Amino acid sequence: MVTSRRLEKMKQVLKTRQWDLRVFMDYVYSEHNLAAIVRTADAVNVWRLYYRHQKKIRINKEIAMKADKWMFIEYVDEIENFYKNLKSQWYQIVATLLDDDTIDFREVDYTKPTLIVLGNEVDGVSEITKSYADKKVSIPMYWMSQSLNVSVANAVMLYEAQRQRQLAWMYDKMQIPQEVYEETLKKWLEF
């Protein structure tokens, strides 16, 4: 039995869900990092998360704090088709990496349809991701470390996207199609 207060919370979350802000985890292995990424994506109200991995991912339930229950998480099998499909929908592919030609992550306009791609902490994003990336970004580091933990980098970038989208009033109008809203609400009511 869902209380009226919880029902209103579900409706509000769906009405502010950012349909065209998505995250792709390109061979992110750690179940702890995956869980933290899912939790932050839920907090910012990202519509969908994608992952590519050689085996089924496990998400640490204690870290996720049930955020995975409310998120749509999808496995990507054919990476080139995945990128081509998003590009045909006018998504910009924003990949995090350590390269000489990266730009500061704050220079990206996240009010556009955006897929943020995160790589694993050892190898970074895949070569195929690099070839499809519209923007290659890094988070400025002013000390000895070269990079942040992948889940922390995700949080930094998503909160910049949230900041820009709030300033553009994007959380004030429903972005998801009505039929998707109704289907999702029905699914959530079954939990």
Long-range contacts (C-beta under 8 A, 24 or more apart in sequence): 2-189, 7-189, 10-185, 10-188, 10-189, 11-185, 13-45, 13-70, 14-174, 14-176, 14-181, 14-184, 14-185, 15-174, 15-181, 16-45, 16-171, 16-172, 16-174, 17-45, 17-46, 17-47, 17-175, 17-176, 18-44, 18-45, 18-46, 18-47, 18-161, 18-165, 18-170, 18-171, 18-175, 19-47, 19-175, 19-176, 20-47, 20-91, 20-112, 20-113, 20-114, 20-175, 21-46, 21-47, 21-110, 21-113, 21-114, 21-116, 21-158, 21-161, 21-165, 22-46, 22-47, 22-48, 22-49, 22-50, 22-91, 22-114, 22-115, 22-116, 23-48, 23-49, 23-50, 23-115, 23-116, 23-117, 23-118, 23-154, 23-158, 24-49, 24-50, 24-51, 24-52, 24-76, 24-82, 24-115, 24-116, 24-117, 24-118, 25-49, 25-50, 25-51, 25-52, 25-53, 25-118, 26-52, 26-117, 26-118, 26-119, 26-120, 26-125, 26-126, 26-129, 27-52, 27-53, 27-54, 27-119, 27-120, 27-123, 27-126, 28-53, 28-118, 28-119, 28-120, 28-150, 29-53, 29-120, 30-121, 30-150, 31-57, 31-58, 31-59, 31-60, 32-60, 32-63, 32-151, 33-121, 33-149, 33-150, 33-151, 34-58, 34-59, 34-60, 35-59, 35-60, 35-61, 35-62, 35-63, 35-64, 35-67, 35-68, 36-63, 36-64, 36-151, 36-152, 36-154, 36-155, 37-118, 37-150, 37-151, 37-154, 38-64, 38-67, 38-68, 38-71, 38-73, 39-63, 39-64, 39-65, 39-67, 40-151, 40-154, 40-155, 40-158, 41-67, 41-71, 41-154, 41-158, 42-67, 42-70, 42-71, 43-67, 43-158, 44-158, 44-159, 44-161, 44-162, 45-162, 45-171, 46-71, 46-158, 47-72, 47-175, 47-176, 48-72, 48-73, 48-74, 49-73, 49-74, 50-74, 50-75, 50-76, 50-82, 50-115, 51-75, 51-76, 52-76, 52-77, 52-79, 52-126, 69-191, 70-188, 79-126, 79-128, 79-129, 80-128, 80-132, 83-128, 83-129, 83-132, 86-115, 87-132, 89-113, 91-115, 92-134, 92-135, 93-117, 93-129, 93-132, 93-133, 93-134, 93-135, 94-133, 94-134, 94-135, 94-137, 94-157, 95-119, 95-125, 95-129, 95-130, 95-133, 95-135, 95-136, 95-137, 96-124, 96-125, 96-137, 96-138, 96-139, 96-153, 96-157, 97-124, 97-125, 97-130, 97-136, 97-137, 97-138, 98-124, 98-138, 98-146, 98-147, 99-136, 99-138, 101-136, 102-136, 102-137, 102-138, 103-135, 103-136, 103-137, 103-138, 104-137, 104-138, 104-139, 104-140, 105-137, 105-138, 105-139, 105-156, 105-157, 105-160, 106-160, 107-137, 108-135, 108-137, 109-164, 110-160, 110-161, 110-164, 110-165, 111-164, 111-165, 111-168, 111-170, 114-161, 116-154, 116-157, 116-158, 116-161, 118-150, 118-153, 118-154, 119-150, 120-150, 121-147, 121-149, 121-150
